[in-house]
Amino acid sequence: MEPAAFDNLPVIEQQRAAHSYKLNVAWNQFFADCRVVLVVILTAWLLSILMRPRWRTA
């Protein structure tokens, strides 16, 4: 008699695909959050440069 180890293979593949999709969504959200943080930091840095008092040339 053959072992029944691979009888539920489609279920395992579906679970793996669902897990992969959830992981992909999680990473996409993480990278989106990182982009937002990076834009905020760069904007603050640029504003700090633009608002810096100019040196007097007179």
mmCIF file of the N, C-alpha and C atoms, coordinates in Angstrom:
data_MODEL
# 
_entry.id   MODEL 
# 
loop_
_atom_site.group_PDB 
_atom_site.id 
_atom_site.type_symbol 
_atom_site.label_atom_id 
_atom_site.label_alt_id 
_atom_site.label_comp_id 
_atom_site.label_asym_id 
_atom_site.label_entity_id 
_atom_site.label_seq_id 
_atom_site.pdbx_PDB_ins_code 
_atom_site.Cartn_x 
_atom_site.Cartn_y 
_atom_site.Cartn_z 
_atom_site.occupancy 
_atom_site.B_iso_or_equiv 
_atom_site.pdbx_formal_charge 
_atom_site.auth_seq_id 
_atom_site.auth_comp_id 
_atom_site.auth_asym_id 
_atom_site.auth_atom_id 
_atom_site.pdbx_PDB_model_num 
ATOM 1   N N  . MET A 1 1  ? 0.846  -1.190 0.000  1.00 0.00 ? 1  MET A N  1 
ATOM 2   C CA . MET A 1 1  ? 0.000  0.000  0.000  1.00 0.00 ? 1  MET A CA 1 
ATOM 3   C C  . MET A 1 1  ? 0.887  1.248  0.000  1.00 0.00 ? 1  MET A C  1 
ATOM 4   N N  . GLU A 1 2  ? 0.519  2.208  -0.831 1.00 0.00 ? 2  GLU A N  1 
ATOM 5   C CA . GLU A 1 2  ? 1.302  3.432  -0.955 1.00 0.00 ? 2  GLU A CA 1 
ATOM 6   C C  . GLU A 1 2  ? 1.069  4.346  0.254  1.00 0.00 ? 2  GLU A C  1 
ATOM 7   N N  . PRO A 1 3  ? 2.093  5.036  0.697  1.00 0.00 ? 3  PRO A N  1 
ATOM 8   C CA . PRO A 1 3  ? 1.885  5.996  1.787  1.00 0.00 ? 3  PRO A CA 1 
ATOM 9   C C  . PRO A 1 3  ? 1.030  7.168  1.307  1.00 0.00 ? 3  PRO A C  1 
ATOM 10  N N  . ALA A 1 4  ? 0.231  7.687  2.196  1.00 0.00 ? 4  ALA A N  1 
ATOM 11  C CA . ALA A 1 4  ? -0.704 8.762  1.843  1.00 0.00 ? 4  ALA A CA 1 
ATOM 12  C C  . ALA A 1 4  ? -0.125 10.128 2.197  1.00 0.00 ? 4  ALA A C  1 
ATOM 13  N N  . ALA A 1 5  ? 1.183  10.264 2.087  1.00 0.00 ? 5  ALA A N  1 
ATOM 14  C CA . ALA A 1 5  ? 1.824  11.520 2.480  1.00 0.00 ? 5  ALA A CA 1 
ATOM 15  C C  . ALA A 1 5  ? 1.483  12.654 1.522  1.00 0.00 ? 5  ALA A C  1 
ATOM 16  N N  . PHE A 1 6  ? 1.236  12.317 0.261  1.00 0.00 ? 6  PHE A N  1 
ATOM 17  C CA . PHE A 1 6  ? 1.015  13.359 -0.743 1.00 0.00 ? 6  PHE A CA 1 
ATOM 18  C C  . PHE A 1 6  ? -0.447 13.486 -1.136 1.00 0.00 ? 6  PHE A C  1 
ATOM 19  N N  . ASP A 1 7  ? -1.338 12.930 -0.330 1.00 0.00 ? 7  ASP A N  1 
ATOM 20  C CA . ASP A 1 7  ? -2.758 13.000 -0.669 1.00 0.00 ? 7  ASP A CA 1 
ATOM 21  C C  . ASP A 1 7  ? -3.294 14.423 -0.549 1.00 0.00 ? 7  ASP A C  1 
ATOM 22  N N  . ASN A 1 8  ? -2.779 15.168 0.411  1.00 0.00 ? 8  ASN A N  1 
ATOM 23  C CA . ASN A 1 8  ? -3.289 16.525 0.617  1.00 0.00 ? 8  ASN A CA 1 
ATOM 24  C C  . ASN A 1 8  ? -2.334 17.576 0.054  1.00 0.00 ? 8  ASN A C  1 
ATOM 25  N N  . LEU A 1 9  ? -1.623 17.229 -1.000 1.00 0.00 ? 9  LEU A N  1 
ATOM 26  C CA . LEU A 1 9  ? -0.659 18.156 -1.597 1.00 0.00 ? 9  LEU A CA 1 
ATOM 27  C C  . LEU A 1 9  ? -1.322 19.428 -2.129 1.00 0.00 ? 9  LEU A C  1 
ATOM 28  N N  . PRO A 1 10 ? -2.466 19.354 -2.802 1.00 0.00 ? 10 PRO A N  1 
ATOM 29  C CA . PRO A 1 10 ? -3.087 20.612 -3.245 1.00 0.00 ? 10 PRO A CA 1 
ATOM 30  C C  . PRO A 1 10 ? -3.431 21.545 -2.082 1.00 0.00 ? 10 PRO A C  1 
ATOM 31  N N  . VAL A 1 11 ? -3.829 20.995 -0.949 1.00 0.00 ? 11 VAL A N  1 
ATOM 32  C CA . VAL A 1 11 ? -4.132 21.826 0.220  1.00 0.00 ? 11 VAL A CA 1 
ATOM 33  C C  . VAL A 1 11 ? -2.859 22.507 0.709  1.00 0.00 ? 11 VAL A C  1 
ATOM 34  N N  . ILE A 1 12 ? -1.770 21.752 0.750  1.00 0.00 ? 12 ILE A N  1 
ATOM 35  C CA . ILE A 1 12 ? -0.491 22.326 1.186  1.00 0.00 ? 12 ILE A CA 1 
ATOM 36  C C  . ILE A 1 12 ? -0.051 23.426 0.222  1.00 0.00 ? 12 ILE A C  1 
ATOM 37  N N  . GLU A 1 13 ? -0.230 23.192 -1.077 1.00 0.00 ? 13 GLU A N  1 
ATOM 38  C CA . GLU A 1 13 ? 0.150  24.208 -2.060 1.00 0.00 ? 13 GLU A CA 1 
ATOM 39  C C  . GLU A 1 13 ? -0.703 25.462 -1.913 1.00 0.00 ? 13 GLU A C  1 
ATOM 40  N N  . GLN A 1 14 ? -1.983 25.288 -1.633 1.00 0.00 ? 14 GLN A N  1 
ATOM 41  C CA . GLN A 1 14 ? -2.857 26.447 -1.425 1.00 0.00 ? 14 GLN A CA 1 
ATOM 42  C C  . GLN A 1 14 ? -2.432 27.216 -0.181 1.00 0.00 ? 14 GLN A C  1 
ATOM 43  N N  . GLN A 1 15 ? -2.101 26.496 0.886  1.00 0.00 ? 15 GLN A N  1 
ATOM 44  C CA . GLN A 1 15 ? -1.667 27.162 2.112  1.00 0.00 ? 15 GLN A CA 1 
ATOM 45  C C  . GLN A 1 15 ? -0.355 27.902 1.887  1.00 0.00 ? 15 GLN A C  1 
ATOM 46  N N  . ARG A 1 16 ? 0.543  27.266 1.141  1.00 0.00 ? 16 ARG A N  1 
ATOM 47  C CA . ARG A 1 16 ? 1.827  27.911 0.859  1.00 0.00 ? 16 ARG A CA 1 
ATOM 48  C C  . ARG A 1 16 ? 1.631  29.157 -0.001 1.00 0.00 ? 16 ARG A C  1 
ATOM 49  N N  . ALA A 1 17 ? 0.751  29.072 -0.984 1.00 0.00 ? 17 ALA A N  1 
ATOM 50  C CA . ALA A 1 17 ? 0.477  30.232 -1.838 1.00 0.00 ? 17 ALA A CA 1 
ATOM 51  C C  . ALA A 1 17 ? -0.161 31.358 -1.026 1.00 0.00 ? 17 ALA A C  1 
ATOM 52  N N  . ALA A 1 18 ? -1.083 31.013 -0.137 1.00 0.00 ? 18 ALA A N  1 
ATOM 53  C CA . ALA A 1 18 ? -1.721 32.033 0.696  1.00 0.00 ? 18 ALA A CA 1 
ATOM 54  C C  . ALA A 1 18 ? -0.702 32.680 1.627  1.00 0.00 ? 18 ALA A C  1 
ATOM 55  N N  . HIS A 1 19 ? 0.180  31.866 2.195  1.00 0.00 ? 19 HIS A N  1 
ATOM 56  C CA . HIS A 1 19 ? 1.215  32.409 3.083  1.00 0.00 ? 19 HIS A CA 1 
ATOM 57  C C  . HIS A 1 19 ? 2.164  33.314 2.296  1.00 0.00 ? 19 HIS A C  1 
ATOM 58  N N  . SER A 1 20 ? 2.538  32.891 1.094  1.00 0.00 ? 20 SER A N  1 
ATOM 59  C CA . SER A 1 20 ? 3.423  33.696 0.262  1.00 0.00 ? 20 SER A CA 1 
ATOM 60  C C  . SER A 1 20 ? 2.771  35.032 -0.088 1.00 0.00 ? 20 SER A C  1 
ATOM 61  N N  . TYR A 1 21 ? 1.472  34.993 -0.382 1.00 0.00 ? 21 TYR A N  1 
ATOM 62  C CA . TYR A 1 21 ? 0.754  36.230 -0.699 1.00 0.00 ? 21 TYR A CA 1 
ATOM 63  C C  . TYR A 1 21 ? 0.722  37.165 0.507  1.00 0.00 ? 21 TYR A C  1 
ATOM 64  N N  . LYS A 1 22 ? 0.440  36.609 1.683  1.00 0.00 ? 22 LYS A N  1 
ATOM 65  C CA . LYS A 1 22 ? 0.405  37.434 2.896  1.00 0.00 ? 22 LYS A CA 1 
ATOM 66  C C  . LYS A 1 22 ? 1.779  38.027 3.185  1.00 0.00 ? 22 LYS A C  1 
ATOM 67  N N  . LEU A 1 23 ? 2.826  37.227 2.984  1.00 0.00 ? 23 LEU A N  1 
ATOM 68  C CA . LEU A 1 23 ? 4.181  37.711 3.215  1.00 0.00 ? 23 LEU A CA 1 
ATOM 69  C C  . LEU A 1 23 ? 4.529  38.824 2.231  1.00 0.00 ? 23 LEU A C  1 
ATOM 70  N N  . ASN A 1 24 ? 4.110  38.646 0.980  1.00 0.00 ? 24 ASN A N  1 
ATOM 71  C CA . ASN A 1 24 ? 4.367  39.654 -0.042 1.00 0.00 ? 24 ASN A CA 1 
ATOM 72  C C  . ASN A 1 24 ? 3.655  40.960 0.299  1.00 0.00 ? 24 ASN A C  1 
ATOM 73  N N  . VAL A 1 25 ? 2.412  40.864 0.741  1.00 0.00 ? 25 VAL A N  1 
ATOM 74  C CA . VAL A 1 25 ? 1.666  42.057 1.144  1.00 0.00 ? 25 VAL A CA 1 
ATOM 75  C C  . VAL A 1 25 ? 2.350  42.731 2.326  1.00 0.00 ? 25 VAL A C  1 
ATOM 76  N N  . ALA A 1 26 ? 2.827  41.934 3.271  1.00 0.00 ? 26 ALA A N  1 
ATOM 77  C CA . ALA A 1 26 ? 3.497  42.497 4.446  1.00 0.00 ? 26 ALA A CA 1 
ATOM 78  C C  . ALA A 1 26 ? 4.773  43.236 4.043  1.00 0.00 ? 26 ALA A C  1 
ATOM 79  N N  . TRP A 1 27 ? 5.573  42.632 3.165  1.00 0.00 ? 27 TRP A N  1 
ATOM 80  C CA . TRP A 1 27 ? 6.797  43.303 2.723  1.00 0.00 ? 27 TRP A CA 1 
ATOM 81  C C  . TRP A 1 27 ? 6.479  44.567 1.940  1.00 0.00 ? 27 TRP A C  1 
ATOM 82  N N  . ASN A 1 28 ? 5.445  44.517 1.091  1.00 0.00 ? 28 ASN A N  1 
ATOM 83  C CA . ASN A 1 28 ? 5.067  45.712 0.335  1.00 0.00 ? 28 ASN A CA 1 
ATOM 84  C C  . ASN A 1 28 ? 4.655  46.841 1.271  1.00 0.00 ? 28 ASN A C  1 
ATOM 85  N N  . GLN A 1 29 ? 3.912  46.506 2.315  1.00 0.00 ? 29 GLN A N  1 
ATOM 86  C CA . GLN A 1 29 ? 3.501  47.523 3.285  1.00 0.00 ? 29 GLN A CA 1 
ATOM 87  C C  . GLN A 1 29 ? 4.718  48.076 4.024  1.00 0.00 ? 29 GLN A C  1 
ATOM 88  N N  . PHE A 1 30 ? 5.653  47.192 4.372  1.00 0.00 ? 30 PHE A N  1 
ATOM 89  C CA . PHE A 1 30 ? 6.868  47.620 5.071  1.00 0.00 ? 30 PHE A CA 1 
ATOM 90  C C  . PHE A 1 30 ? 7.676  48.592 4.212  1.00 0.00 ? 30 PHE A C  1 
ATOM 91  N N  . PHE A 1 31 ? 7.858  48.246 2.920  1.00 0.00 ? 31 PHE A N  1 
ATOM 92  C CA . PHE A 1 31 ? 8.632  49.123 2.044  1.00 0.00 ? 31 PHE A CA 1 
ATOM 93  C C  . PHE A 1 31 ? 7.897  50.432 1.781  1.00 0.00 ? 31 PHE A C  1 
ATOM 94  N N  . ALA A 1 32 ? 6.572  50.403 1.728  1.00 0.00 ? 32 ALA A N  1 
ATOM 95  C CA . ALA A 1 32 ? 5.802  51.638 1.578  1.00 0.00 ? 32 ALA A CA 1 
ATOM 96  C C  . ALA A 1 32 ? 6.007  52.530 2.798  1.00 0.00 ? 32 ALA A C  1 
ATOM 97  N N  . ASP A 1 33 ? 5.996  51.923 3.983  1.00 0.00 ? 33 ASP A N  1 
ATOM 98  C CA . ASP A 1 33 ? 6.244  52.692 5.205  1.00 0.00 ? 33 ASP A CA 1 
ATOM 99  C C  . ASP A 1 33 ? 7.651  53.277 5.202  1.00 0.00 ? 33 ASP A C  1 
ATOM 100 N N  . CYS A 1 34 ? 8.615  52.502 4.744  1.00 0.00 ? 34 CYS A N  1 
ATOM 101 C CA . CYS A 1 34 ? 9.996  52.998 4.680  1.00 0.00 ? 34 CYS A CA 1 
ATOM 102 C C  . CYS A 1 34 ? 10.105 54.177 3.721  1.00 0.00 ? 34 CYS A C  1 
ATOM 103 N N  . ARG A 1 35 ? 9.390  54.104 2.598  1.00 0.00 ? 35 ARG A N  1 
ATOM 104 C CA . ARG A 1 35 ? 9.414  55.221 1.653  1.00 0.00 ? 35 ARG A CA 1 
ATOM 105 C C  . ARG A 1 35 ? 8.828  56.479 2.285  1.00 0.00 ? 35 ARG A C  1 
ATOM 106 N N  . VAL A 1 36 ? 7.754  56.335 3.036  1.00 0.00 ? 36 VAL A N  1 
ATOM 107 C CA . VAL A 1 36 ? 7.142  57.493 3.699  1.00 0.00 ? 36 VAL A CA 1 
ATOM 108 C C  . VAL A 1 36 ? 8.122  58.103 4.693  1.00 0.00 ? 36 VAL A C  1 
ATOM 109 N N  . VAL A 1 37 ? 8.762  57.264 5.495  1.00 0.00 ? 37 VAL A N  1 
ATOM 110 C CA . VAL A 1 37 ? 9.727  57.760 6.483  1.00 0.00 ? 37 VAL A CA 1 
ATOM 111 C C  . VAL A 1 37 ? 10.888 58.454 5.781  1.00 0.00 ? 37 VAL A C  1 
ATOM 112 N N  . LEU A 1 38 ? 11.367 57.868 4.693  1.00 0.00 ? 38 LEU A N  1 
ATOM 113 C CA . LEU A 1 38 ? 12.479 58.464 3.958  1.00 0.00 ? 38 LEU A CA 1 
ATOM 114 C C  . LEU A 1 38 ? 12.093 59.821 3.376  1.00 0.00 ? 38 LEU A C  1 
ATOM 115 N N  . VAL A 1 39 ? 10.903 59.931 2.828  1.00 0.00 ? 39 VAL A N  1 
ATOM 116 C CA . VAL A 1 39 ? 10.451 61.211 2.273  1.00 0.00 ? 39 VAL A CA 1 
ATOM 117 C C  . VAL A 1 39 ? 10.334 62.261 3.371  1.00 0.00 ? 39 VAL A C  1 
ATOM 118 N N  . VAL A 1 40 ? 9.827  61.879 4.530  1.00 0.00 ? 40 VAL A N  1 
ATOM 119 C CA . VAL A 1 40 ? 9.708  62.827 5.641  1.00 0.00 ? 40 VAL A CA 1 
ATOM 120 C C  . VAL A 1 40 ? 11.085 63.300 6.093  1.00 0.00 ? 40 VAL A C  1 
ATOM 121 N N  . ILE A 1 41 ? 12.026 62.378 6.222  1.00 0.00 ? 41 ILE A N  1 
ATOM 122 C CA . ILE A 1 41 ? 13.379 62.748 6.655  1.00 0.00 ? 41 ILE A CA 1 
ATOM 123 C C  . ILE A 1 41 ? 14.050 63.661 5.631  1.00 0.00 ? 41 ILE A C  1 
ATOM 124 N N  . LEU A 1 42 ? 13.949 63.312 4.353  1.00 0.00 ? 42 LEU A N  1 
ATOM 125 C CA . LEU A 1 42 ? 14.579 64.139 3.323  1.00 0.00 ? 42 LEU A CA 1 
ATOM 126 C C  . LEU A 1 42 ? 13.928 65.514 3.225  1.00 0.00 ? 42 LEU A C  1 
ATOM 127 N N  . THR A 1 43 ? 12.611 65.571 3.402  1.00 0.00 ? 43 THR A N  1 
ATOM 128 C CA . THR A 1 43 ? 11.927 66.868 3.380  1.00 0.00 ? 43 THR A CA 1 
ATOM 129 C C  . THR A 1 43 ? 12.380 67.739 4.548  1.00 0.00 ? 43 THR A C  1 
ATOM 130 N N  . ALA A 1 44 ? 12.482 67.155 5.731  1.00 0.00 ? 44 ALA A N  1 
ATOM 131 C CA . ALA A 1 44 ? 12.940 67.917 6.895  1.00 0.00 ? 44 ALA A CA 1 
ATOM 132 C C  . ALA A 1 44 ? 14.374 68.395 6.693  1.00 0.00 ? 44 ALA A C  1 
ATOM 133 N N  . TRP A 1 45 ? 15.213 67.548 6.110  1.00 0.00 ? 45 TRP A N  1 
ATOM 134 C CA . TRP A 1 45 ? 16.606 67.926 5.854  1.00 0.00 ? 45 TRP A CA 1 
ATOM 135 C C  . TRP A 1 45 ? 16.689 69.071 4.847  1.00 0.00 ? 45 TRP A C  1 
ATOM 136 N N  . LEU A 1 46 ? 15.889 68.973 3.788  1.00 0.00 ? 46 LEU A N  1 
ATOM 137 C CA . LEU A 1 46 ? 15.881 70.024 2.773  1.00 0.00 ? 46 LEU A CA 1 
ATOM 138 C C  . LEU A 1 46 ? 15.360 71.341 3.350  1.00 0.00 ? 46 LEU A C  1 
ATOM 139 N N  . LEU A 1 47 ? 14.310 71.265 4.149  1.00 0.00 ? 47 LEU A N  1 
ATOM 140 C CA . LEU A 1 47 ? 13.788 72.483 4.776  1.00 0.00 ? 47 LEU A CA 1 
ATOM 141 C C  . LEU A 1 47 ? 14.801 73.094 5.735  1.00 0.00 ? 47 LEU A C  1 
ATOM 142 N N  . SER A 1 48 ? 15.542 72.256 6.447  1.00 0.00 ? 48 SER A N  1 
ATOM 143 C CA . SER A 1 48 ? 16.547 72.796 7.365  1.00 0.00 ? 48 SER A CA 1 
ATOM 144 C C  . SER A 1 48 ? 17.656 73.511 6.594  1.00 0.00 ? 48 SER A C  1 
ATOM 145 N N  . ILE A 1 49 ? 17.971 73.022 5.405  1.00 0.00 ? 49 ILE A N  1 
ATOM 146 C CA . ILE A 1 49 ? 18.980 73.699 4.578  1.00 0.00 ? 49 ILE A CA 1 
ATOM 147 C C  . ILE A 1 49 ? 18.420 75.009 4.034  1.00 0.00 ? 49 ILE A C  1 
ATOM 148 N N  . LEU A 1 50 ? 17.178 74.976 3.566  1.00 0.00 ? 50 LEU A N  1 
ATOM 149 C CA . LEU A 1 50 ? 16.588 76.179 2.973  1.00 0.00 ? 50 LEU A CA 1 
ATOM 150 C C  . LEU A 1 50 ? 16.316 77.259 4.011  1.00 0.00 ? 50 LEU A C  1 
ATOM 151 N N  . MET A 1 51 ? 16.024 76.879 5.234  1.00 0.00 ? 51 MET A N  1 
ATOM 152 C CA . MET A 1 51 ? 15.705 77.859 6.276  1.00 0.00 ? 51 MET A CA 1 
ATOM 153 C C  . MET A 1 51 ? 16.947 78.340 7.024  1.00 0.00 ? 51 MET A C  1 
ATOM 154 N N  . ARG A 1 52 ? 18.100 77.798 6.685  1.00 0.00 ? 52 ARG A N  1 
ATOM 155 C CA . ARG A 1 52 ? 19.335 78.198 7.355  1.00 0.00 ? 52 ARG A CA 1 
ATOM 156 C C  . ARG A 1 52 ? 19.641 79.660 7.033  1.00 0.00 ? 52 ARG A C  1 
ATOM 157 N N  . PRO A 1 53 ? 20.054 80.427 8.018  1.00 0.00 ? 53 PRO A N  1 
ATOM 158 C CA . PRO A 1 53 ? 20.377 81.842 7.728  1.00 0.00 ? 53 PRO A CA 1 
ATOM 159 C C  . PRO A 1 53 ? 21.571 81.945 6.781  1.00 0.00 ? 53 PRO A C  1 
ATOM 160 N N  . ARG A 1 54 ? 21.452 82.865 5.848  1.00 0.00 ? 54 ARG A N  1 
ATOM 161 C CA . ARG A 1 54 ? 22.513 83.048 4.851  1.00 0.00 ? 54 ARG A CA 1 
ATOM 162 C C  . ARG A 1 54 ? 23.690 83.819 5.463  1.00 0.00 ? 54 ARG A C  1 
ATOM 163 N N  . TRP A 1 55 ? 24.862 83.542 4.926  1.00 0.00 ? 55 TRP A N  1 
ATOM 164 C CA . TRP A 1 55 ? 26.028 84.305 5.365  1.00 0.00 ? 55 TRP A CA 1 
ATOM 165 C C  . TRP A 1 55 ? 25.980 85.692 4.739  1.00 0.00 ? 55 TRP A C  1 
ATOM 166 N N  . ARG A 1 56 ? 26.370 86.671 5.517  1.00 0.00 ? 56 ARG A N  1 
ATOM 167 C CA . ARG A 1 56 ? 26.386 88.039 5.004  1.00 0.00 ? 56 ARG A CA 1 
ATOM 168 C C  . ARG A 1 56 ? 27.631 88.240 4.149  1.00 0.00 ? 56 ARG A C  1 
ATOM 169 N N  . THR A 1 57 ? 27.428 88.811 2.988  1.00 0.00 ? 57 THR A N  1 
ATOM 170 C CA . THR A 1 57 ? 28.564 89.034 2.085  1.00 0.00 ? 57 THR A CA 1 
ATOM 171 C C  . THR A 1 57 ? 29.075 90.466 2.170  1.00 0.00 ? 57 THR A C  1 
ATOM 172 N N  . ALA A 1 58 ? 28.378 91.338 2.904  1.00 0.00 ? 58 ALA A N  1 
ATOM 173 C CA . ALA A 1 58 ? 28.772 92.753 2.962  1.00 0.00 ? 58 ALA A CA 1 
ATOM 174 C C  . ALA A 1 58 ? 29.963 92.950 3.885  1.00 0.00 ? 58 ALA A C  1 
# 
